[in-house]
Amino acid sequence: MQRIGEDVSEKLGYTPGIFTVESHVRGKWACRPCQTIRQAPVPPQVIDKGLPTAGLLAQVLVAKYADHLPLYRQEGIFARAEMALARSTLAEWVGLCGVLTIDAMGTQTAIADEIRERGADYVLCVKDNHPKLLDSILLAQAGVGGVLQAASNWESHNTGHGREEWRRCWAFDAGDRLYKGDQWRELQSFALVEHTRRIGDRTSVERRYYISSLAPDAEKFMRAVRSHWEVENRLHWCLDVQFGDDYARARTGHVAHNLALVRHIALNLIRLNTSVKTSIKTKRLLAATSDEFRAALLGLAVEPKTDGDEEED
């Protein structure tokens, strides 16, 4: 056989602090007698025809969901390594690794198109920023235009910390009930998620509405929605309320990133400590005023003072 050329494909990898480019050279071979061309197959990829390697995707996902590092901060970290990766690109990669959930701010037809174009599914929250779409969901659920039965439903009941909580989800086939539903690429379903909380004599009910490219599977809807809000409640809300993260104005050099890491470390240390059953705010106060508690948080040992030490003081 006679070599007639080659194809070169490049993949972007990541070593902490260092980006690498992987080049896969696939030679082309031609057989004159049989008049055929042979070439090695393309190596398997996490994202079909995508740029990132599995290592880079793992870094982004672990940083986002395990280290709770938002994508805009990862964008800044990569920029310092002279690699311009926009947060929209990072979000696209994250979405292609599973189901992408976005709050109402990101409920846009262009975003839905991009998510489906890349082979991922979307679960988008619908609020007053799409009033006609929201109204059509409410009317369809109320049976206007004909009775609409839920394709599936799911419910859970939890008690603890002096409260009872019920979570319910009803998933419906989208059909032609939604306002301009054909503008949302491959829209298959919409869902109502209801959260009821009872504390003493007070009961509160919160309802959210979603559209999705997923089949009308209520349990799958709830897993996606709860995963989204778990990150918000367990990390972003705590960092904002307890540490004032949203009000931080540090911008010079690496200060913003360094302070964010310190806050994450402090929050994790406080949560890991079970010696005192109290709030995060109280634990922070104890850590600031008690040498013993602060040492326990840091895993250090504090030698108790002796009478001789007190006399010397």
C-alpha positions in Angstrom: 0.0 0.0 0.0 1.1 3.6 -0.7 0.7 6.3 1.9 -1.2 9.2 0.3 -1.7 11.5 3.2 -2.8 11.9 6.8 -5.4 13.6 9.0 -4.3 15.4 12.1 -6.9 16.0 14.9 -6.1 18.0 18.1 -7.6 17.7 21.5 -7.2 20.1 24.4 -6.2 18.6 27.7 -5.5 20.0 31.2 -2.8 19.5 33.7 -3.4 21.6 36.9 -2.1 25.0 35.8 -0.8 23.8 32.4 -2.8 23.2 29.3 -1.7 20.6 26.8 -2.7 19.9 23.2 -3.0 16.2 22.2 -2.4 15.5 18.5 -3.8 12.3 17.1 -2.2 11.5 13.7 -4.2 9.1 11.6 -2.4 8.1 8.5 -4.2 7.4 5.3 -3.3 4.4 3.2 -4.3 3.6 -0.4 -4.3 0.2 -2.0 -3.8 0.5 -5.8 -4.9 -3.0 -6.7 -8.1 -2.9 -4.8 -8.6 0.8 -5.2 -9.5 1.5 -1.5 -8.3 3.9 1.2 -7.9 2.8 4.8 -7.5 5.0 7.9 -7.4 4.3 11.6 -10.7 5.2 13.4 -11.1 8.4 15.4 -10.3 7.8 19.2 -13.4 7.7 21.4 -14.4 11.1 22.8 -16.7 12.2 25.7 -18.2 14.9 23.5 -18.5 13.9 19.8 -16.3 16.1 17.7 -15.6 18.2 20.7 -12.4 20.0 21.7 -11.9 19.0 25.4 -10.3 15.8 26.5 -11.8 13.7 29.3 -9.3 15.1 31.7 -10.3 18.7 31.1 -14.0 17.8 31.4 -13.3 16.0 34.6 -11.5 19.1 35.9 -14.4 21.4 35.1 -17.0 19.1 36.5 -15.2 18.3 39.7 -14.4 22.0 40.3 -18.1 22.9 39.8 -19.9 20.2 41.7 -17.3 18.9 44.2 -15.3 22.0 44.9 -18.3 24.3 44.2 -16.3 26.6 42.0 -18.7 28.6 39.7 -17.9 28.6 36.0 -17.2 32.4 36.0 -14.4 31.8 38.5 -13.0 28.9 36.5 -13.0 31.2 33.5 -10.8 33.6 35.4 -8.5 30.7 36.5 -8.1 29.6 32.9 -7.5 33.1 31.7 -4.5 33.4 34.0 -3.1 30.4 32.2 -3.5 32.4 29.0 -6.4 30.1 27.8 -9.6 32.0 26.9 -12.5 29.7 27.8 -15.7 31.7 28.1 -18.2 30.6 30.8 -20.7 29.9 28.0 -18.3 27.4 26.6 -17.8 25.8 30.0 -21.5 25.6 30.5 -21.9 23.9 27.2 -19.4 21.3 28.1 -21.1 20.7 31.5 -24.5 20.4 29.7 -23.2 17.9 27.2 -22.1 15.6 30.1 -25.7 15.3 31.3 -29.0 17.2 31.8 -28.5 21.0 32.0 -30.8 22.8 34.4 -31.0 26.6 34.1 -33.0 29.1 36.2 -35.5 31.5 34.5 -32.8 33.9 33.5 -31.4 31.3 31.1 -34.7 30.2 29.6 -34.1 31.4 26.1 -34.8 29.6 22.8 -31.3 30.2 21.6 -29.9 28.4 24.7 -32.3 25.5 24.2 -31.2 25.3 20.5 -27.5 25.2 21.5 -28.0 22.6 24.2 -29.9 20.2 21.8 -27.5 21.0 19.0 -24.7 19.5 21.2 -26.7 16.5 22.2 -27.7 17.3 25.7 -31.2 17.7 27.3 -32.5 20.9 29.0 -34.8 21.6 32.0 -35.6 25.3 31.9 -37.5 27.2 34.6 -40.4 29.3 33.4 -41.4 32.4 35.3 -42.8 35.9 34.6 -40.0 36.6 32.1 -42.1 34.5 29.7 -45.6 35.5 30.7 -47.5 34.0 27.7 -45.6 30.7 28.0 -46.3 30.6 31.7 -50.0 31.4 31.2 -50.3 28.6 28.6 -48.8 26.1 31.1 -51.3 27.3 33.8 -54.3 27.0 31.4 -53.2 23.6 30.1 -52.9 22.4 33.7 -56.3 23.8 34.5 -57.9 21.8 31.7 -58.7 24.7 29.3 -58.9 23.3 25.8 -59.6 19.8 27.2 -58.7 17.7 30.2 -55.0 17.1 30.4 -53.8 14.1 32.4 -50.3 14.0 33.9 -48.1 11.4 32.1 -46.4 10.7 35.4 -46.2 12.0 39.0 -43.9 11.7 41.9 -44.1 12.6 45.6 -41.9 12.5 48.7 -42.5 13.4 52.4 -39.7 14.4 54.8 -39.7 15.4 58.5 -37.0 16.9 60.6 -35.7 20.1 62.2 -39.2 20.9 63.4 -40.8 20.9 60.0 -42.6 18.7 57.5 -42.0 18.9 53.8 -43.9 17.5 50.8 -42.4 17.6 47.3 -44.6 16.7 44.4 -44.1 16.7 40.6 -46.5 16.3 37.8 -45.1 15.8 34.3 -47.1 16.4 31.1 -46.7 15.8 27.4 -46.1 19.2 25.8 -48.3 18.5 22.8 -49.7 21.7 21.2 -50.9 23.3 24.5 -47.9 25.6 25.1 -47.5 29.1 23.6 -45.2 28.9 20.6 -44.0 25.5 21.7 -42.5 24.9 18.3 -39.9 27.6 19.0 -38.3 25.5 21.7 -36.2 22.9 20.0 -37.4 19.3 20.5 -39.7 20.3 23.4 -41.3 17.2 24.8 -42.8 18.0 28.2 -43.5 20.5 30.9 -43.8 19.9 34.6 -45.2 21.4 37.8 -43.0 21.1 40.9 -44.8 21.9 44.2 -43.0 22.2 47.5 -45.1 22.4 50.7 -43.5 23.2 54.0 -45.2 23.1 57.4 -43.6 24.6 60.5 -45.9 24.6 63.5 -49.1 26.2 62.5 -47.7 27.9 59.4 -47.9 26.2 56.0 -46.2 27.6 52.8 -46.6 26.4 49.3 -44.2 27.1 46.4 -44.8 26.1 42.8 -42.3 26.2 39.9 -42.9 25.4 36.3 -40.4 23.8 33.8 -40.2 22.9 30.2 -37.9 20.2 29.0 -36.6 18.2 26.1 -36.9 15.1 28.4 -39.8 12.7 28.2 -42.5 13.4 30.8 -40.8 11.5 33.6 -41.7 13.2 36.9 -39.0 11.4 39.0 -36.3 12.4 36.5 -37.6 16.0 36.6 -37.3 16.0 40.4 -33.8 14.6 40.4 -32.6 17.3 38.0 -34.4 20.1 39.8 -33.3 19.0 43.3 -29.7 18.7 42.1 -29.9 22.3 40.8 -31.2 23.7 44.0 -29.0 21.6 46.2 -26.0 23.4 44.8 -27.7 26.7 45.3 -28.9 26.1 48.9 -25.9 24.2 50.3 -23.2 26.4 48.8 -24.1 29.6 47.1 -26.8 30.6 49.6 -24.5 29.9 52.6 -21.5 31.7 51.0 -23.8 34.7 50.3 -25.6 34.9 53.6 -22.9 33.7 56.0 -19.8 35.0 54.3 -21.2 37.9 52.2 -19.7 36.4 49.1 -21.9 38.4 46.7 -20.8 41.7 48.3 -17.1 40.9 48.0 -15.4 43.6 46.0 -11.8 42.2 45.9 -10.7 42.4 42.3 -6.9 43.0 42.3 -4.8 40.2 40.9 -5.6 36.8 42.3 -7.3 38.2 45.4 -10.9 37.2 44.4 -10.0 33.6 43.7 -7.8 33.2 46.8 -10.5 34.6 49.1 -13.1 32.4 47.4 -11.0 29.3 48.2 -10.5 30.4 51.8 -14.3 30.8 52.2 -14.9 27.3 50.7 -12.3 25.8 53.0 -13.8 27.6 56.1 -17.3 26.5 55.2 -16.2 22.9 54.7 -14.3 22.9 58.0 -17.3 24.3 59.9 -19.7 21.7 58.3 -17.3 18.8 59.1 -17.2 19.7 62.8 -19.8 17.9 64.8 -18.6 18.7 68.3 -21.1 21.4 68.7 -24.7 21.2 67.3 -25.4 24.8 66.3 -25.6 27.1 63.3 -22.8 28.1 60.9 -23.0 31.7 62.2 -22.5 30.5 65.8 -19.6 28.3 64.8 -17.9 31.2 63.1 -18.3 33.2 66.3 -16.9 30.4 68.4 -13.9 30.0 66.1 -13.2 33.7 66.4 -13.4 33.8 70.2 -12.3 30.3 71.4 -8.8 29.0 70.8 -9.9 25.5 71.7 -12.8 25.4 69.2 -10.7 27.0 66.5 -8.0 24.4 67.0 -10.6 21.6 66.8 -11.8 23.0 63.5 -8.3 23.0 62.1 -7.4 19.6 63.6 -4.8 21.1 65.9 -4.2 20.3 69.6 -4.0 23.1 72.1 -2.0 22.5 75.3 -4.1 23.4 78.4 -2.7 26.1 80.6 -1.1 25.1 83.8 -1.0 27.0 87.1 2.7 27.9 86.4 1.7 29.5 83.1 -1.0 31.6 84.8 1.5 32.8 87.5 4.0 33.9 84.8 1.2 35.8 83.0 
